Each structure stands twice: as structure tokens, then as C-alpha cells.
Amino acid sequence: MKNHRIAQDVKEQIINRIKNDGVSVAQAAKDHGIHETTVYGWLGAKAGGTPNVLEIAKLRKENDELLRLVGRMTLKLSETQKKK
């Protein structure tokens, strides 16, 4: 594998996609042609004494999925009640 430096602004973009957009580390690494271990290293260095960045991203993604599920269930319930 070719050893090359990744610009700091690109690293920040990748980390922000993972933290804020819920993009998985695997997907972000694949999109940029780098190894997942590299991205995990950046996240670990960035996290320092703060809460686990990956855990926060995972929880945000899970929260979004649950909100969509509640929305679908609410619509289905509403449709069922209209039929009665």
C-alpha cells in the first residue's frame, strides 16, 4: 500500500462526517481510499478526554432510526384509525 500524507482539512472532514452525519468508519475510509485503522487512530487522538466519538455517532444514528420508526408507526396507526 502506498504511504502518503492526508491533509489536515481532509482528516477533519472525515472525522466530522463520522461524528455528525453518522457515517460509519468503514464507509468513510472506503470513500477516501484509506484504511479503517488510520481513521480510528485519528478519532482516538481527537477524542482525548472527551466522550467516545464513535459512541456518540452511533447513538445519533440510532436516534435518527428510532425517530423514523416512530413516524412510520404513527402514520400506520393513523391510517388504521381512519378505516374504522
N, CA, C and O atoms as a GROMACS GRO file, in nm:
protein
  336
    1MET      N    1   0.084  -0.118   0.000
    1MET     CA    2   0.000   0.000   0.000
    1MET      C    3   0.089   0.123   0.000
    1MET      O    4   0.194   0.126   0.064
    2LYS      N    5   0.046   0.225  -0.071
    2LYS     CA    6   0.122   0.348  -0.084
    2LYS      C    7   0.110   0.431   0.043
    2LYS      O    8   0.000   0.451   0.095
    3ASN      N    9   0.220   0.480   0.092
    3ASN     CA   10   0.222   0.560   0.213
    3ASN      C   11   0.220   0.707   0.173
    3ASN      O   12   0.316   0.757   0.115
    4HIS      N   13   0.110   0.776   0.203
    4HIS     CA   14   0.101   0.917   0.171
    4HIS      C   15   0.030   0.992   0.284
    4HIS      O   16  -0.049   0.935   0.359
    5ARG      N   17   0.059   1.118   0.292
    5ARG     CA   18   0.000   1.202   0.396
    5ARG      C   19  -0.138   1.249   0.354
    5ARG      O   20  -0.163   1.279   0.237
    6ILE      N   21  -0.226   1.256   0.452
    6ILE     CA   22  -0.360   1.309   0.430
    6ILE      C   23  -0.362   1.449   0.489
    6ILE      O   24  -0.322   1.468   0.604
    7ALA      N   25  -0.409   1.546   0.412
    7ALA     CA   26  -0.415   1.684   0.459
    7ALA      C   27  -0.503   1.694   0.584
    7ALA      O   28  -0.602   1.622   0.598
    8GLN      N   29  -0.466   1.784   0.673
    8GLN     CA   30  -0.539   1.801   0.799
    8GLN      C   31  -0.686   1.836   0.775
    8GLN      O   32  -0.773   1.788   0.847
    9ASP      N   33  -0.713   1.919   0.674
    9ASP     CA   34  -0.853   1.956   0.649
    9ASP      C   35  -0.935   1.836   0.601
    9ASP      O   36  -1.054   1.826   0.631
   10VAL      N   37  -0.872   1.744   0.528
   10VAL     CA   38  -0.941   1.622   0.484
   10VAL      C   39  -0.969   1.533   0.605
   10VAL      O   40  -1.076   1.474   0.616
   11LYS      N   41  -0.871   1.522   0.695
   11LYS     CA   42  -0.892   1.445   0.818
   11LYS      C   43  -1.010   1.500   0.896
   11LYS      O   44  -1.095   1.424   0.943
   12GLU      N   45  -1.016   1.631   0.908
   12GLU     CA   46  -1.127   1.696   0.982
   12GLU      C   47  -1.261   1.668   0.915
   12GLU      O   48  -1.361   1.643   0.983
   13GLN      N   49  -1.265   1.671   0.782
   13GLN     CA   50  -1.389   1.641   0.710
   13GLN      C   51  -1.434   1.498   0.737
   13GLN      O   52  -1.553   1.474   0.761
   14ILE      N   53  -1.341   1.406   0.733
   14ILE     CA   54  -1.374   1.265   0.757
   14ILE      C   55  -1.426   1.247   0.899
   14ILE      O   56  -1.528   1.181   0.921
   15ILE      N   57  -1.357   1.305   0.996
   15ILE     CA   58  -1.400   1.294   1.136
   15ILE      C   59  -1.538   1.358   1.154
   15ILE      O   60  -1.622   1.302   1.225
   16ASN      N   61  -1.561   1.471   1.093
   16ASN     CA   62  -1.691   1.538   1.104
   16ASN      C   63  -1.803   1.455   1.043
   16ASN      O   64  -1.913   1.450   1.097
   17ARG      N   65  -1.776   1.390   0.930
   17ARG     CA   66  -1.878   1.303   0.870
   17ARG      C   67  -1.916   1.190   0.964
   17ARG      O   68  -2.033   1.155   0.975
   18ILE      N   69  -1.817   1.134   1.032
   18ILE     CA   70  -1.842   1.024   1.124
   18ILE      C   71  -1.918   1.075   1.247
   18ILE      O   72  -2.016   1.014   1.289
   19LYS      N   73  -1.871   1.186   1.303
   19LYS     CA   74  -1.931   1.239   1.426
   19LYS      C   75  -2.070   1.296   1.403
   19LYS      O   76  -2.161   1.271   1.482
   20ASN      N   77  -2.087   1.373   1.298
   20ASN     CA   78  -2.210   1.450   1.280
   20ASN      C   79  -2.312   1.386   1.186
   20ASN      O   80  -2.432   1.404   1.204
   21ASP      N   81  -2.265   1.314   1.087
   21ASP     CA   82  -2.354   1.259   0.986
   21ASP      C   83  -2.385   1.112   1.008
   21ASP      O   84  -2.468   1.054   0.938
   22GLY      N   85  -2.319   1.051   1.105
   22GLY     CA   86  -2.344   0.910   1.133
   22GLY      C   87  -2.284   0.814   1.031
   22GLY      O   88  -2.322   0.697   1.026
   23VAL      N   89  -2.191   0.863   0.950
   23VAL     CA   90  -2.124   0.777   0.852
   23VAL      C   91  -2.035   0.680   0.928
   23VAL      O   92  -1.967   0.720   1.023
   24SER      N   93  -2.035   0.554   0.890
   24SER     CA   94  -1.951   0.455   0.957
   24SER      C   95  -1.804   0.479   0.924
   24SER      O   96  -1.772   0.537   0.820
   25VAL      N   97  -1.719   0.435   1.012
   25VAL     CA   98  -1.574   0.446   0.988
   25VAL      C   99  -1.538   0.370   0.862
   25VAL      O  100  -1.459   0.417   0.780
   26ALA      N  101  -1.596   0.252   0.846
   26ALA     CA  102  -1.566   0.171   0.728
   26ALA      C  103  -1.602   0.244   0.600
   26ALA      O  104  -1.525   0.244   0.504
   27GLN      N  105  -1.719   0.308   0.597
   27GLN     CA  106  -1.763   0.379   0.477
   27GLN      C  107  -1.676   0.502   0.450
   27GLN      O  108  -1.637   0.527   0.336
   28ALA      N  109  -1.646   0.577   0.554
   28ALA     CA  110  -1.562   0.696   0.538
   28ALA      C  111  -1.424   0.658   0.487
   28ALA      O  112  -1.369   0.723   0.397
   29ALA      N  113  -1.367   0.551   0.543
   29ALA     CA  114  -1.236   0.505   0.499
   29ALA      C  115  -1.240   0.461   0.353
   29ALA      O  116  -1.151   0.494   0.275
   30LYS      N  117  -1.343   0.387   0.317
   30LYS     CA  118  -1.358   0.339   0.179
   30LYS      C  119  -1.372   0.456   0.083
   30LYS      O  120  -1.310   0.458  -0.024
   31ASP      N  121  -1.453   0.556   0.121
   31ASP     CA  122  -1.475   0.672   0.035
   31ASP      C  123  -1.346   0.748   0.005
   31ASP      O  124  -1.332   0.809  -0.101
   32HIS      N  125  -1.251   0.742   0.099
   32HIS     CA  126  -1.128   0.820   0.083
   32HIS      C  127  -1.007   0.733   0.052
   32HIS      O  128  -0.895   0.783   0.042
   33GLY      N  129  -1.030   0.603   0.036
   33GLY     CA  130  -0.921   0.514  -0.004
   33GLY      C  131  -0.814   0.497   0.103
   33GLY      O  132  -0.695   0.484   0.072
   34ILE      N  133  -0.857   0.497   0.228
   34ILE     CA  134  -0.762   0.477   0.338
   34ILE      C  135  -0.809   0.362   0.425
   34ILE      O  136  -0.924   0.318   0.415
   35HIS      N  137  -0.721   0.314   0.510
   35HIS     CA  138  -0.753   0.200   0.595
   35HIS      C  139  -0.832   0.247   0.717
   35HIS      O  140  -0.810   0.356   0.769
   36GLU      N  141  -0.925   0.162   0.761
   36GLU     CA  142  -1.007   0.194   0.878
   36GLU      C  143  -0.922   0.224   1.001
   36GLU      O  144  -0.955   0.312   1.080
   37THR      N  145  -0.814   0.150   1.018
   37THR     CA  146  -0.727   0.168   1.134
   37THR      C  147  -0.673   0.311   1.140
   37THR      O  148  -0.657   0.367   1.249
   38THR      N  149  -0.645   0.368   1.025
   38THR     CA  150  -0.597   0.506   1.019
   38THR      C  151  -0.703   0.600   1.076
   38THR      O  152  -0.673   0.688   1.156
   39VAL      N  153  -0.827   0.580   1.033
   39VAL     CA  154  -0.936   0.666   1.079
   39VAL      C  155  -0.959   0.648   1.228
   39VAL      O  156  -0.979   0.746   1.300
   40TYR      N  157  -0.955   0.524   1.276
   40TYR     CA  158  -0.970   0.501   1.420
   40TYR      C  159  -0.860   0.572   1.498
   40TYR      O  160  -0.884   0.624   1.607
   41GLY      N  161  -0.740   0.574   1.443
   41GLY     CA  162  -0.630   0.645   1.507
   41GLY      C  163  -0.658   0.794   1.519
   41GLY      O  164  -0.632   0.854   1.623
   42TRP      N  165  -0.710   0.854   1.411
   42TRP     CA  166  -0.745   0.996   1.415
   42TRP      C  167  -0.853   1.023   1.518
   42TRP      O  168  -0.846   1.120   1.593
   43LEU      N  169  -0.952   0.935   1.522
   43LEU     CA  170  -1.062   0.954   1.617
   43LEU      C  171  -1.012   0.942   1.761
   43LEU      O  172  -1.054   1.018   1.848
   44GLY      N  173  -0.924   0.847   1.784
   44GLY     CA  174  -0.870   0.831   1.918
   44GLY      C  175  -0.788   0.951   1.962
   44GLY      O  176  -0.798   0.995   2.076
   45ALA      N  177  -0.709   1.003   1.872
   45ALA     CA  178  -0.626   1.120   1.902
   45ALA      C  179  -0.714   1.243   1.923
   45ALA      O  180  -0.685   1.327   2.008
   46LYS      N  181  -0.820   1.253   1.846
   46LYS     CA  182  -0.911   1.367   1.854
   46LYS      C  183  -0.995   1.364   1.981
   46LYS      O  184  -1.027   1.468   2.037
   47ALA      N  185  -1.030   1.245   2.025
   47ALA     CA  186  -1.122   1.230   2.138
   47ALA      C  187  -1.057   1.278   2.268
   47ALA      O  188  -1.122   1.345   2.348
   48GLY      N  189  -0.931   1.245   2.289
   48GLY     CA  190  -0.863   1.287   2.411
   48GLY      C  191  -0.943   1.249   2.535
   48GLY      O  192  -0.968   1.131   2.558
   49GLY      N  193  -0.983   1.348   2.614
   49GLY     CA  194  -1.059   1.322   2.736
   49GLY      C  195  -1.209   1.339   2.717
   49GLY      O  196  -1.283   1.339   2.816
   50THR      N  197  -1.254   1.353   2.596
   50THR     CA  198  -1.397   1.374   2.570
   50THR      C  199  -1.468   1.240   2.558
   50THR      O  200  -1.403   1.136   2.547
   51PRO      N  201  -1.601   1.242   2.560
   51PRO     CA  202  -1.674   1.115   2.541
   51PRO      C  203  -1.636   1.051   2.408
   51PRO      O  204  -1.593   1.119   2.315
   52ASN      N  205  -1.652   0.922   2.402
   52ASN     CA  206  -1.614   0.844   2.285
   52ASN      C  207  -1.688   0.894   2.160
   52ASN      O  208  -1.811   0.887   2.153
   53VAL      N  209  -1.613   0.943   2.064
   53VAL     CA  210  -1.670   0.999   1.942
   53VAL      C  211  -1.752   0.896   1.866
   53VAL      O  212  -1.859   0.926   1.814
   54LEU      N  213  -1.701   0.774   1.860
   54LEU     CA  214  -1.772   0.670   1.787
   54LEU      C  215  -1.904   0.636   1.854
   54LEU      O  216  -2.004   0.612   1.786
   55GLU      N  217  -1.906   0.635   1.986
   55GLU     CA  218  -2.028   0.605   2.059
   55GLU      C  219  -2.132   0.713   2.035
   55GLU      O  220  -2.250   0.684   2.018
   56ILE      N  221  -2.089   0.838   2.034
   56ILE     CA  222  -2.182   0.948   2.009
   56ILE      C  223  -2.239   0.938   1.869
   56ILE      O  224  -2.360   0.956   1.850
   57ALA      N  225  -2.156   0.910   1.771
   57ALA     CA  226  -2.203   0.896   1.633
   57ALA      C  227  -2.301   0.780   1.621
   57ALA      O  228  -2.403   0.791   1.554
   58LYS      N  229  -2.270   0.670   1.687
   58LYS     CA  230  -2.358   0.553   1.685
   58LYS      C  231  -2.494   0.587   1.747
   58LYS      O  232  -2.598   0.550   1.694
   59LEU      N  233  -2.492   0.657   1.859
   59LEU     CA  234  -2.617   0.693   1.926
   59LEU      C  235  -2.700   0.791   1.843
   59LEU      O  236  -2.823   0.781   1.840
   60ARG      N  237  -2.634   0.885   1.775
   60ARG     CA  238  -2.708   0.977   1.688
   60ARG      C  239  -2.776   0.902   1.574
   60ARG      O  240  -2.892   0.929   1.540
   61LYS      N  241  -2.704   0.809   1.516
   61LYS     CA  242  -2.760   0.730   1.406
   61LYS      C  243  -2.878   0.647   1.456
   61LYS      O  244  -2.982   0.640   1.390
   62GLU      N  245  -2.862   0.584   1.572
   62GLU     CA  246  -2.969   0.504   1.630
   62GLU      C  247  -3.090   0.591   1.662
   62GLU      O  248  -3.204   0.550   1.639
   63ASN      N  249  -3.067   0.710   1.714
   63ASN     CA  250  -3.175   0.802   1.745
   63ASN      C  251  -3.253   0.839   1.619
   63ASN      O  252  -3.376   0.840   1.620
   64ASP      N  253  -3.182   0.869   1.511
   64ASP     CA  254  -3.248   0.901   1.384
   64ASP      C  255  -3.333   0.785   1.335
   64ASP      O  256  -3.446   0.805   1.288
   65GLU      N  257  -3.280   0.663   1.344
   65GLU     CA  258  -3.355   0.545   1.300
   65GLU      C  259  -3.481   0.526   1.384
   65GLU      O  260  -3.588   0.493   1.332
   66LEU      N  261  -3.470   0.548   1.514
   66LEU     CA  262  -3.586   0.533   1.602
   66LEU      C  263  -3.691   0.640   1.573
   66LEU      O  264  -3.811   0.611   1.576
   67LEU      N  265  -3.648   0.762   1.546
   67LEU     CA  266  -3.743   0.868   1.511
   67LEU      C  267  -3.818   0.834   1.382
   67LEU      O  268  -3.938   0.858   1.373
   68ARG      N  269  -3.748   0.780   1.285
   68ARG     CA  270  -3.815   0.740   1.160
   68ARG      C  271  -3.915   0.628   1.186
   68ARG      O  272  -4.025   0.628   1.131
   69LEU      N  273  -3.878   0.533   1.272
   69LEU     CA  274  -3.967   0.422   1.305
   69LEU      C  275  -4.092   0.473   1.375
   69LEU      O  276  -4.203   0.430   1.343
   70VAL      N  277  -4.076   0.564   1.470
   70VAL     CA  278  -4.192   0.620   1.539
   70VAL      C  279  -4.283   0.693   1.439
   70VAL      O  280  -4.405   0.684   1.448
   71GLY      N  281  -4.223   0.764   1.347
   71GLY     CA  282  -4.302   0.834   1.245
   71GLY      C  283  -4.383   0.737   1.160
   71GLY      O  284  -4.501   0.760   1.134
   72ARG      N  285  -4.319   0.628   1.116
   72ARG     CA  286  -4.391   0.528   1.034
   72ARG      C  287  -4.503   0.464   1.114
   72ARG      O  288  -4.613   0.443   1.062
   73MET      N  289  -4.476   0.433   1.240
   73MET     CA  290  -4.578   0.369   1.323
   73MET      C  291  -4.694   0.464   1.350
   73MET      O  292  -4.810   0.421   1.354
   74THR      N  293  -4.666   0.591   1.367
   74THR     CA  294  -4.771   0.690   1.389
   74THR      C  295  -4.860   0.701   1.266
   74THR      O  296  -4.982   0.707   1.278
   75LEU      N  297  -4.798   0.704   1.148
   75LEU     CA  298  -4.876   0.710   1.024
   75LEU      C  299  -4.963   0.586   1.008
   75LEU      O  300  -5.080   0.596   0.971
   76LYS      N  301  -4.906   0.471   1.036
   76LYS     CA  302  -4.981   0.346   1.023
   76LYS      C  303  -5.098   0.344   1.120
   76LYS      O  304  -5.208   0.302   1.083
   77LEU      N  305  -5.077   0.388   1.242
   77LEU     CA  306  -5.184   0.393   1.342
   77LEU      C  307  -5.294   0.489   1.297
   77LEU      O  308  -5.413   0.460   1.311
   78SER      N  309  -5.253   0.601   1.246
   78SER     CA  310  -5.348   0.700   1.197
   78SER      C  311  -5.432   0.643   1.083
   78SER      O  312  -5.554   0.663   1.080
   79GLU      N  313  -5.369   0.574   0.989
   79GLU     CA  314  -5.441   0.513   0.878
   79GLU      C  315  -5.538   0.406   0.927
   79GLU      O  316  -5.650   0.395   0.877
   80THR      N  317  -5.496   0.328   1.023
   80THR     CA  318  -5.580   0.222   1.079
   80THR      C  319  -5.702   0.282   1.148
   80THR      O  320  -5.813   0.229   1.134
   81GLN      N  321  -5.685   0.390   1.220
   81GLN     CA  322  -5.796   0.454   1.290
   81GLN      C  323  -5.894   0.518   1.192
   81GLN      O  324  -6.014   0.523   1.221
   82LYS      N  325  -5.848   0.567   1.079
   82LYS     CA  326  -5.934   0.629   0.979
   82LYS      C  327  -6.025   0.524   0.912
   82LYS      O  328  -6.137   0.556   0.872
   83LYS      N  329  -5.976   0.401   0.902
   83LYS     CA  330  -6.053   0.295   0.837
   83LYS      C  331  -6.171   0.250   0.921
   83LYS      O  332  -6.266   0.194   0.867
   84LYS      N  333  -6.167   0.274   1.051
   84LYS     CA  334  -6.273   0.228   1.142
   84LYS      C  335  -6.393   0.316   1.136
   84LYS      O  336  -6.491   0.292   1.206
   0.00000   0.00000   0.00000
